[in-house]
Every structure is written in structure tokens, then in C-alpha cells.
Amino acid sequence: MMNCKIIYFGLIADALGMPTETLQVPSSDGPIDLRGFLEEKYPALKTLTWKLAVDQEIVDGLCTLTESSEIVLLPPFAGG
């Protein structure tokens, strides 16, 4: 396991009751299913629409992490 900082925005932060946390995620020599891991830990995420970014890059859920990885959960947003 390794500790990674996770940042939650908008409705996701509201649903989980926190804007950020340090979470122990499984360490691996290859990609892990981070989306699946987070939805298992926080079932409320299964009912929300969100994107996952690791180190400022949108990923589909499979990714390789390091202790310094920045993980961000982004709700849908509109802008102009």
C-alpha cells in the first residue's frame, strides 16, 4: 500500500464530506483500477458522474501510481 493525496471537487466533496484526504491505495508494478478501488471504498461514487485525473491527466481508471501522484475526482462542469 502507498499513501496518495486525493482531491475531491464540487458534488463529490459534498457527497463524501471532505475536499481532500490522504488515502492508502494498493501499490502495484503495473496499472491498477483506481476508479474501481474508489467506488468500492465510497459506494456513493457509483451514483455520481465524475472524471478521474492523475498527475493532471484524465484517465479512464486504469493507471500507474507513485507516492507523489496527485489524484483528482472531477464532477461534470460547464463553462464559457
C-alpha positions as CSV (number, residue, x, y, z in Angstrom):
1,M,0.0,0.0,0.0
2,M,1.1,3.6,-0.6
3,N,-0.3,6.9,0.6
4,C,-1.6,9.2,-2.1
5,K,-3.3,12.6,-1.8
6,I,-6.8,12.7,-3.3
7,I,-8.7,15.9,-4.0
8,Y,-12.4,15.9,-4.4
9,F,-14.3,18.8,-6.1
10,G,-17.9,20.0,-6.1
11,L,-20.7,17.5,-5.6
12,I,-18.1,14.7,-5.0
13,A,-16.6,16.6,-2.0
14,D,-20.2,17.2,-0.7
15,A,-21.2,13.6,-1.1
16,L,-18.0,12.3,0.7
17,G,-18.0,15.1,3.3
18,M,-14.4,16.1,2.6
19,P,-12.4,18.1,0.0
20,T,-9.2,16.1,0.3
21,E,-7.7,13.2,2.0
22,T,-4.6,11.0,2.1
23,L,-5.6,7.5,1.3
24,Q,-3.8,4.2,1.2
25,V,-4.1,2.8,-2.3
26,P,-2.7,-0.6,-3.4
27,S,0.8,-0.5,-4.8
28,S,1.5,-2.4,-8.0
29,D,4.2,-2.8,-10.6
30,G,1.6,-2.1,-13.3
31,P,-1.7,-0.3,-13.7
32,I,-4.4,-0.5,-11.1
33,D,-8.1,0.0,-11.4
34,L,-8.3,3.2,-9.4
35,R,-11.9,4.0,-10.3
36,G,-13.0,0.6,-9.1
37,F,-11.0,0.9,-5.9
38,L,-12.5,4.3,-5.1
39,E,-16.1,3.2,-5.9
40,E,-15.6,0.1,-3.7
41,K,-14.4,2.3,-0.8
42,Y,-17.0,5.0,-1.4
43,P,-20.2,3.5,-2.9
44,A,-21.7,7.0,-3.2
45,L,-19.3,7.5,-6.2
46,K,-21.2,4.8,-8.2
47,T,-24.3,7.2,-8.3
48,L,-22.3,10.2,-9.4
49,T,-20.9,11.2,-12.7
50,W,-17.2,12.1,-12.4
51,K,-13.8,12.0,-14.2
52,L,-10.6,10.9,-12.7
53,A,-7.3,12.7,-13.2
54,V,-3.9,11.5,-12.2
55,D,-1.0,14.0,-12.4
56,Q,-3.1,16.4,-14.3
57,E,-4.2,13.9,-17.0
58,I,-7.6,12.4,-17.4
59,V,-7.5,8.6,-17.1
60,D,-10.2,6.0,-17.6
61,G,-9.5,4.3,-14.3
62,L,-6.5,2.1,-15.1
63,C,-3.3,3.9,-14.1
64,T,0.1,3.6,-12.6
65,L,0.6,5.5,-9.3
66,T,3.5,6.6,-7.3
67,E,3.6,8.1,-3.8
68,S,3.8,11.6,-5.4
69,S,0.8,11.1,-7.7
70,E,-1.9,13.7,-7.5
71,I,-5.3,12.2,-7.8
72,V,-8.3,14.4,-8.5
73,L,-12.0,13.5,-8.9
74,L,-13.8,16.0,-11.1
75,P,-17.6,16.4,-11.3
76,P,-19.2,17.5,-14.6
77,F,-18.8,21.2,-15.1
78,A,-19.9,23.8,-17.6
79,G,-18.0,26.9,-18.6
80,G,-17.8,29.6,-21.1
